[in-house]
Amino acid sequence: LLSVCMSGCGSGACSGAGCGSSPSPHAPAAPAPSSPAAPPGPTRGPRLCEHCTTQRAVLKRPKTGEMICKECFFKVFEDEIHQTIVGERLFRRGDRVAIAASGGKDSTVLAEVMTMLNAKYDYGLDLFLLSIDEGIVGYRDDSLETVHRNQQQYQIPLHILSYKDLYGWSMDEIVSAIGKKNNCTFCGVFRRQALDRGAAKAGANKMVTGHNADDIAETVLMNLLRGDTPRLQRCVSITTGNEDALPRCKPFKYTYQKEIVMYAYYKKLDYFSTECVYAPNAYRGFARDFIKDLEQLRPSAILDIIHSAEEFRFDTGTAPMPQPMTCARCGYISSNKVCKACVMLEGLNKGLARVALGKKQASLIQDADLPTVPVPSFFNTSSSSSSSSSFTSTSTSRA
């Protein structure tokens, strides 16, 4: 049986492939002729920068997804901010500009970029650093050390104001009185006024802050969730304020927070990275987490939110906006007879801090004929040059 042809030809001499031209399906396949091995492909080298195409790419831009080298990243980062400043006409030659400095990454990069662009493009700005000491032990006192080092590095004056001198309360004392639930509300209101008062006393006619695209997108979301139409209308403006209030500019409006961190890291800037001890309880934290989740799914989501809010249109006829006026107690711009800071300060001094947070109760405090706690009027131009008990200024050497 073994000698019979497997293809059925009956020839015992058949080798098993059959007598015809077609091989048997049962026959073992003939070995394929050996061929020389193909030469290995070229080894893939490091990915090159998509801008200069000569240097090795070291990072991927969160904003655009481009692979880019360090030097090109510095250039496009600075150029985009310069184009924002020029395109939005944020400054005029001769402006005295306060840089709101906290010692964190945003304000440190802001100081670095503003001083560099001012010299490179000859903006003609008179820059100085302005810091607020809220009185948070273990946080603000350490960050102010960083601000002092920044002042030495950039060789521009530094001015510091404290909550204790301005309002008679430190932030630690406020938290002890009201708890940790609403402390960020007090701090936000007090800090905003403190910055304006400090800038006015130092003779500034404009202020720049380190608010970036992430911050603005979070603010849009928060105002939507709260139904705060007046704030929603102005929160995406690159400059806020008018003839009655110090204009605040945001050169980082279209700059991603991750790119600010990368710039500070690769530039080896000296900044303070510890989060405020009271920040975990802030309402903004929930909006920030949501924005970060959106960014992971769609990196352009941050700018999409900002551009969408820029296109909002409000019918002021059916929903009239609050008209700005002057606080009867401190002279600060307000939408009521008494500004929010004075209402909160009144509540703190009378042990009614929690009551002052509510709108109805706050209106009772405003209208009540209560003995008013003196509030320093920092917007009185006649006393701005003489009053300096709550104002610390340093130029090129630390006081």
C-alpha positions as CSV (number, residue, x, y, z in Angstrom):
1,L,0.0,0.0,0.0
2,L,2.9,2.3,0.7
3,S,4.3,1.8,-2.8
4,V,1.0,2.7,-4.5
5,C,0.8,6.2,-6.0
6,M,-1.2,8.4,-3.7
7,S,-2.6,10.2,-6.8
8,G,-4.1,7.0,-8.1
9,C,-1.9,6.3,-11.2
10,G,-1.1,2.7,-9.9
11,S,2.6,3.1,-10.5
12,G,4.7,1.7,-7.7
13,A,7.7,3.8,-8.9
14,C,5.8,7.0,-8.5
15,S,7.4,9.3,-6.0
16,G,4.0,10.3,-4.6
17,A,3.7,13.5,-6.7
18,G,1.7,11.6,-9.3
19,C,2.4,11.2,-12.9
20,G,0.7,14.3,-14.0
21,S,1.7,17.9,-13.6
22,S,-0.5,18.5,-10.5
23,P,1.1,17.5,-7.2
24,S,-0.9,15.4,-4.8
25,P,-2.5,17.2,-2.0
26,H,-1.2,14.6,0.4
27,A,2.4,14.9,-0.7
28,P,4.8,16.7,1.5
29,A,5.6,20.2,0.2
30,A,9.0,20.7,-1.3
31,P,11.2,23.0,0.6
32,A,11.2,26.5,-0.7
33,P,14.5,27.7,-2.2
34,S,16.5,29.7,0.3
35,S,16.7,33.4,-0.3
36,P,19.0,36.0,1.3
37,A,17.5,37.8,4.4
38,A,16.2,41.2,3.7
39,P,18.4,44.0,5.1
40,P,17.1,45.6,8.3
41,G,15.2,48.9,7.9
42,P,16.8,52.2,9.0
43,T,16.7,52.8,12.8
44,R,14.1,55.5,13.7
45,G,15.8,58.4,15.4
46,P,14.3,61.0,17.8
47,R,11.3,62.9,16.6
48,L,12.2,66.4,15.4
49,C,10.5,69.7,16.2
50,E,7.6,70.5,13.9
51,H,8.6,74.1,13.8
52,C,12.4,74.2,13.2
53,T,12.7,70.6,12.0
54,T,16.3,70.5,13.3
55,Q,16.1,70.2,17.0
56,R,14.7,67.2,19.0
57,A,11.1,67.7,20.2
58,V,10.9,67.5,24.0
59,L,7.2,68.2,24.6
60,K,3.8,68.1,23.1
61,R,1.8,71.3,23.3
62,P,-1.5,70.8,25.1
63,K,-3.1,73.6,23.2
64,T,-2.3,72.4,19.6
65,G,-0.8,68.9,20.0
66,E,2.4,69.9,18.2
67,M,5.7,68.2,19.0
68,I,8.1,71.0,19.6
69,C,11.6,71.7,20.9
70,K,12.2,73.8,24.0
71,E,13.5,76.9,22.2
72,C,10.6,76.9,19.7
73,F,8.1,76.5,22.6
74,F,9.5,79.5,24.3
75,K,9.2,81.5,21.1
76,V,5.6,80.6,20.2
77,F,4.5,80.9,23.9
78,E,5.9,84.5,24.1
79,D,4.8,85.4,20.6
80,E,1.2,84.4,21.2
81,I,1.0,86.5,24.4
82,H,2.6,89.4,22.5
83,Q,0.0,89.1,19.7
84,T,-2.7,89.1,22.4
85,I,-1.3,92.3,23.9
86,V,-0.9,94.1,20.6
87,G,-4.1,92.8,19.0
88,E,-6.3,93.7,22.0
89,R,-4.4,97.0,22.6
90,L,-4.1,96.3,26.3
91,F,-1.5,99.1,27.0
92,R,-0.4,102.5,25.9
93,R,3.2,103.8,26.1
94,G,3.7,105.4,29.5
95,D,1.2,103.3,31.4
96,R,2.1,102.4,35.0
97,V,1.1,98.8,35.3
98,A,0.8,96.8,38.5
99,I,1.6,93.1,38.1
100,A,-0.5,91.1,40.6
101,A,2.1,88.8,42.2
102,S,1.3,85.9,44.5
103,G,4.5,83.9,44.0
104,G,2.7,81.1,42.2
105,K,3.4,79.8,38.7
106,D,0.9,82.1,36.9
107,S,2.1,85.4,38.4
108,T,5.7,84.4,38.2
109,V,5.5,83.6,34.5
110,L,3.4,86.8,34.1
111,A,6.2,88.8,35.6
112,E,8.9,87.0,33.5
113,V,7.0,87.5,30.2
114,M,5.8,91.1,30.9
115,T,9.3,92.3,31.8
116,M,10.8,90.5,28.8
117,L,8.3,91.7,26.3
118,N,8.4,95.2,27.6
119,A,12.1,95.3,27.0
120,K,12.0,93.4,23.7
121,Y,9.2,95.3,22.0
122,D,9.7,98.6,23.8
123,Y,6.2,98.9,25.2
124,G,7.3,101.8,27.3
125,L,5.5,100.5,30.5
126,D,6.4,101.3,34.1
127,L,6.0,97.9,35.8
128,F,6.0,97.0,39.4
129,L,4.9,94.0,41.5
130,L,1.9,94.2,43.8
131,S,1.3,91.5,46.5
132,I,-1.4,91.0,49.1
133,D,-0.7,89.3,52.4
134,E,-3.9,87.6,53.4
135,G,-2.5,86.4,56.7
136,I,-2.5,82.6,56.0
137,V,0.3,81.1,58.1
138,G,2.3,78.4,56.4
139,Y,1.1,79.6,52.9
140,R,1.2,83.3,52.2
141,D,4.2,84.0,54.4
142,D,6.2,81.4,52.4
143,S,4.9,82.5,49.0
144,L,5.9,86.2,49.8
145,E,9.5,85.0,50.2
146,T,9.3,83.9,46.5
147,V,7.9,87.3,45.5
148,H,10.8,89.0,47.2
149,R,13.2,86.8,45.2
150,N,11.3,87.6,42.0
151,Q,11.6,91.3,42.7
152,Q,15.4,91.0,43.1
153,Q,15.6,89.0,39.8
154,Y,13.5,91.3,37.7
155,Q,14.7,94.5,39.4
156,I,11.3,96.1,39.5
157,P,9.6,97.7,42.6
158,L,7.5,95.6,45.0
159,H,4.5,96.8,47.0
160,I,2.8,94.7,49.7
161,L,-0.6,95.2,51.4
162,S,-2.0,93.1,54.2
163,Y,-5.6,92.2,55.2
164,K,-4.7,92.9,58.8
165,D,-3.8,96.5,58.1
166,L,-6.6,97.1,55.6
167,Y,-9.5,95.4,57.3
168,G,-8.3,94.6,60.8
169,W,-8.6,90.9,60.2
170,S,-6.2,88.2,58.9
171,M,-7.6,85.4,56.8
172,D,-6.8,82.9,59.5
173,E,-8.9,85.0,62.0
174,I,-11.8,85.1,59.5
175,V,-11.7,81.3,59.1
176,S,-11.7,80.9,62.9
177,A,-14.8,83.1,63.0
178,I,-16.9,81.7,60.1
179,G,-15.4,78.2,59.5
180,K,-14.1,76.8,56.2
181,K,-17.4,76.6,54.2
182,N,-17.5,80.2,52.9
183,N,-14.0,81.5,53.5
184,C,-13.1,81.8,49.8
185,T,-16.1,84.2,49.4
186,F,-14.6,86.5,52.0
187,C,-11.1,86.2,50.6
188,G,-12.1,86.8,47.0
189,V,-14.0,90.0,47.8
190,F,-11.3,91.3,50.1
191,R,-8.4,90.4,47.8
192,R,-10.0,92.1,44.8
193,Q,-10.4,95.4,46.7
194,A,-7.0,95.1,48.3
195,L,-5.4,94.8,44.9
196,D,-7.3,97.8,43.5
197,R,-6.4,99.9,46.6
198,G,-2.8,98.9,46.5
199,A,-2.5,99.7,42.8
200,A,-4.3,103.1,43.2
201,K,-2.0,104.1,46.1
202,A,1.1,103.2,44.0
203,G,-0.1,105.4,41.1
204,A,-1.0,102.6,38.7
205,N,-3.5,103.2,35.9
206,K,-3.7,99.5,34.9
207,M,-3.2,96.1,36.4
208,V,-2.3,92.7,34.9
209,T,-3.3,89.4,36.4
210,G,-2.3,85.8,35.7
211,H,-5.8,84.6,34.9
212,N,-5.3,82.0,32.2
213,A,-7.7,80.2,29.7
214,D,-8.5,77.4,32.3
215,D,-9.4,80.0,34.9
216,I,-11.7,81.8,32.5
217,A,-13.4,78.6,31.3
218,E,-14.0,77.6,35.0
219,T,-15.5,81.1,35.7
220,V,-17.9,80.8,32.7
221,L,-19.1,77.4,34.0
222,M,-19.5,78.6,37.6
223,N,-21.5,81.7,36.5
224,L,-23.7,79.4,34.3
225,L,-24.4,77.1,37.2
226,R,-25.2,80.0,39.5
227,G,-27.3,81.8,37.0
228,D,-25.2,84.9,37.5
229,T,-26.0,86.9,34.3
230,P,-24.0,90.1,35.1
231,R,-20.8,88.2,35.8
232,L,-21.4,85.9,32.9
233,Q,-21.6,88.9,30.6
234,R,-18.2,90.3,31.6
235,C,-16.1,87.3,32.8
236,V,-14.6,86.6,29.3
237,S,-13.6,90.2,28.7
238,I,-9.9,90.5,28.4
239,T,-10.0,93.9,30.1
240,T,-12.5,94.7,32.9
241,G,-13.1,98.1,34.5
242,N,-13.9,101.5,33.2
243,E,-13.3,105.1,34.0
244,D,-14.6,104.5,37.6
245,A,-12.5,101.4,38.3
246,L,-8.9,100.4,37.6
247,P,-8.7,98.4,34.4
248,R,-7.6,94.8,34.8
249,C,-6.0,93.1,31.9
250,K,-5.5,89.4,31.3
251,P,-2.7,88.7,28.8
252,F,-3.0,85.0,29.5
253,K,-6.6,84.8,28.4
254,Y,-5.9,82.3,25.6
255,T,-3.0,80.6,27.3
256,Y,-3.4,77.1,28.7
257,Q,-2.4,76.4,32.3
258,K,-0.4,73.4,31.3
259,E,1.7,75.5,29.0
260,I,2.3,78.0,31.7
261,V,3.6,75.2,33.9
262,M,5.8,73.9,31.1
263,Y,7.2,77.4,30.5
264,A,8.0,77.8,34.2
265,Y,9.6,74.3,34.4
266,Y,11.8,74.6,31.3
267,K,12.8,78.2,32.1
268,K,13.6,77.0,35.6
269,L,11.7,79.9,37.2
270,D,11.5,80.4,40.9
271,Y,7.8,80.0,42.0
272,F,5.8,78.8,44.9
273,S,3.8,75.6,44.2
274,T,1.9,74.9,47.4
275,E,-1.9,75.2,47.2
276,C,-3.7,77.4,49.7
277,V,-4.7,75.4,52.8
278,Y,-8.3,76.5,52.4
279,A,-8.6,75.9,48.7
280,P,-9.9,72.3,48.8
281,N,-13.2,73.6,50.1
282,A,-13.6,76.1,47.2
283,Y,-16.6,75.8,44.9
284,R,-14.2,76.5,42.0
285,G,-12.5,73.1,42.6
286,F,-15.6,71.2,41.2
287,A,-15.6,73.3,38.1
288,R,-11.9,72.8,37.6
289,D,-12.2,69.0,37.8
290,F,-15.0,69.1,35.2
291,I,-12.9,71.3,32.9
292,K,-10.0,68.9,33.2
293,D,-12.1,65.9,32.3
294,L,-13.4,67.8,29.2
295,E,-9.8,68.7,28.2
296,Q,-8.8,65.0,28.3
297,L,-11.5,64.2,25.9
298,R,-11.2,67.3,23.7
299,P,-8.1,69.5,24.2
300,S,-9.8,72.4,22.5
301,A,-12.7,72.4,25.0
302,I,-11.2,75.2,27.1
303,L,-11.0,77.6,24.2
304,D,-14.3,76.4,22.8
305,I,-16.0,77.4,26.1
306,I,-14.3,80.9,26.0
307,H,-15.2,81.5,22.4
308,S,-18.8,80.4,23.0
309,A,-19.1,82.8,26.0
310,E,-17.7,85.6,23.9
311,E,-20.7,85.2,21.6
312,F,-23.3,85.4,24.3
313,R,-25.8,88.2,23.8
314,F,-27.9,89.5,26.6
315,D,-31.3,91.3,26.4
316,T,-30.7,94.1,28.8
317,G,-34.3,95.3,28.2
318,T,-35.9,92.4,29.9
319,A,-33.0,91.7,32.3
320,P,-31.5,95.0,33.2
321,M,-27.9,94.9,34.5
322,P,-26.9,96.4,37.8
323,Q,-25.5,99.9,37.4
324,P,-22.2,100.7,39.0
325,M,-22.1,103.2,41.9
326,T,-19.8,104.3,44.7
327,C,-19.9,102.7,48.1
328,A,-21.1,105.2,50.7
329,R,-18.6,103.9,53.3
330,C,-15.3,103.3,51.6
331,G,-15.7,104.9,48.2
332,Y,-15.1,101.6,46.2
333,I,-17.1,100.9,43.1
334,S,-20.2,98.8,43.9
335,S,-23.6,97.8,42.6
336,N,-25.3,98.7,45.9
337,K,-25.2,101.6,48.3
338,V,-22.7,99.7,50.4
339,C,-20.1,97.4,48.8
340,K,-19.9,93.7,49.5
341,A,-16.6,94.1,51.4
342,C,-18.0,96.6,53.8
343,V,-21.1,94.4,54.4
344,M,-18.8,91.4,55.1
345,L,-16.6,93.5,57.3
346,E,-19.6,94.8,59.2
347,G,-20.8,91.3,59.8
348,L,-17.4,90.2,61.0
349,N,-17.0,93.0,63.5
350,K,-20.6,92.5,64.8
351,G,-20.4,88.7,64.9
352,L,-22.8,88.4,62.0
353,A,-20.4,87.1,59.4
354,R,-22.7,84.2,58.3
355,V,-25.7,86.5,58.1
356,A,-23.8,88.9,55.8
357,L,-23.4,86.2,53.2
358,G,-27.1,86.0,52.5
359,K,-28.6,88.5,50.1
360,K,-31.7,89.3,52.1
361,Q,-29.8,89.5,55.4
362,A,-27.0,91.5,53.8
363,S,-29.6,94.1,52.6
364,L,-30.8,94.4,56.1
365,I,-27.3,95.2,57.3
366,Q,-26.9,97.8,54.5
367,D,-30.2,99.5,55.3
368,A,-29.9,99.3,59.1
369,D,-28.9,102.4,61.0
370,L,-25.9,100.7,62.7
371,P,-22.8,102.4,64.0
372,T,-20.4,102.0,61.1
373,V,-17.0,100.5,61.6
374,P,-14.4,102.9,60.1
375,V,-13.1,101.6,56.7
376,P,-10.0,103.2,55.3
377,S,-10.8,105.1,52.1
378,F,-7.9,104.3,49.8
379,F,-9.6,105.9,46.9
380,N,-9.4,109.4,48.3
381,T,-6.7,111.0,46.2
382,S,-6.0,113.6,48.8
383,S,-4.8,111.0,51.3
384,S,-3.3,108.4,48.9
385,S,0.1,109.9,49.1
386,S,0.3,110.5,52.8
387,S,-1.3,107.4,54.2
388,S,1.3,104.6,54.3
389,S,0.7,102.7,57.5
390,S,-0.7,99.7,55.6
391,F,1.5,99.9,52.6
392,T,5.0,98.4,52.3
393,S,7.1,99.3,49.3
394,T,10.5,98.0,48.2
395,S,12.4,98.8,45.1
396,T,15.6,97.0,44.2
397,S,16.4,95.9,47.7
398,R,14.2,94.1,50.1
399,A,12.8,96.2,52.9
